[in-house]
Amino acid sequence: MERGFDNFDKHIENMKYFGFDPLVAINRFLSDTDAELEMLLSHCKSQKISAAINESWASGGEGADCRDNNENAWSAKYSLG
């Protein structure tokens, strides 16, 4: 998974170049381990970007509402109505 961070970081760099402050919704699947998710969340934190886990694959629409995972950071950037 760490090999993909260079590509991920380039996408983040490009978004910031164009004036966006990215928010990352991590799509959780049954095969994802807690260690993998923590690695990705830690990497996002090290890049100073907000991230939250989205569980819509397993839970449908209710799982897609990941605002509770990072409500303050997300609502400060976007209207979550």
WODANOR-V838004 format. One record per pair of residues at least 6 apart in sequence whose ideal C-beta (glycine too) atoms are under 7 Angstrom apart, sorted by sequence separation. I is the first residue (numbers start at 1). J is the second residue. D is the distance in Angstrom with one decimal. If there is no record, write none. Layout:
i: {I & I}
j: {J & J}
d: {D & D}
This chain:
i: {74 & 15 & 44 & 56 & 67 & 55 & 56 & 28 & 54 & 12 & 41 & 54 & 26 & 54 & 53 & 67 & 26 & 52 & 37 & 53 & 52 & 52 & 24 & 50 & 50 & 50 & 24 & 26 & 28 & 24 & 26 & 28 & 22 & 23 & 24 & 25 & 26 & 27 & 28 & 26 & 29 & 30 & 25 & 28 & 27 & 1 & 12 & 12 & 1 & 5 & 9 & 25 & 23 & 23 & 21}
j: {80 & 22 & 51 & 63 & 74 & 63 & 64 & 37 & 63 & 22 & 51 & 64 & 37 & 66 & 66 & 80 & 40 & 66 & 53 & 69 & 69 & 70 & 44 & 70 & 73 & 74 & 49 & 51 & 53 & 50 & 52 & 54 & 49 & 50 & 51 & 52 & 53 & 54 & 55 & 54 & 57 & 58 & 54 & 57 & 57 & 36 & 47 & 49 & 39 & 43 & 47 & 66 & 74 & 77 & 77}
d: {6.3 & 4.7 & 3.8 & 4.3 & 5.6 & 3.5 & 3.7 & 6.7 & 6.7 & 5.8 & 5.6 & 5.7 & 6.5 & 4.7 & 6.0 & 5.7 & 5.8 & 4.0 & 6.2 & 5.9 & 3.7 & 4.3 & 5.5 & 5.5 & 4.1 & 6.3 & 6.1 & 6.0 & 5.1 & 6.9 & 7.0 & 6.5 & 5.4 & 4.9 & 3.9 & 6.1 & 5.0 & 5.3 & 5.0 & 6.2 & 5.4 & 6.4 & 4.4 & 6.7 & 6.2 & 5.9 & 5.9 & 6.1 & 6.3 & 5.8 & 6.5 & 5.8 & 6.1 & 6.6 & 6.0}
